Amino acid sequence: MTLVAPTVADYEASADLAALLVRTAEGDALCVPAEKLRLSCKCAHCTRARFDGRFPEAFPGIAITEIGNLGYGLNISFSDGHNRGIYPKPYLLSLAGR
């Protein structure tokens, strides 16, 4: 028996912009809060800020302002002006608990 990892079929920001809604090709509907996404950014800027102890512990009220599809992942922009994060689709699914 071969297990196949779920794939992202569709995505959009929630109506209040506080979460990313992900639909998998298998028909599951998942939700990842914007704050969790922002806290999970692995871009060079955020990685360096974590290393230097300058990365915030929370982003209360953060909103998703734009989503760009790069094919293998999403580039998500946030209301604090951060727009460098690229979230590979398998990483998004792991953040959603898949």
C-alpha positions, 0 to 999 in steps of 0.5 A: 500500500502506497500512501500519497501526501495530499496536495493543495488544489485551491486556496484563498484568504478568509473573508476577514483576512485572518486565515488562509483557507486551503482545499486539497485535491482530496476534498479536505478543507483546511484553515491556517491562521494568518498569525501562524503563517507569519510566525512560521515564515522562513525567509532570510529576513525572519530567520536572521531576526530569530537568530538575533532575538528580534523576531516577535513572539506574536503578531496580533491582528495580522491579516493576509493582504495578498497571495501569489501562486508560484506553482510549488508554493505561495508568496503571502503578503501581510498587513505589517508589510512583510511580503518575503515569505514563500510557503511551499505547498507541503509546508502549508499542509504541515502548518494546517496539521496535515 
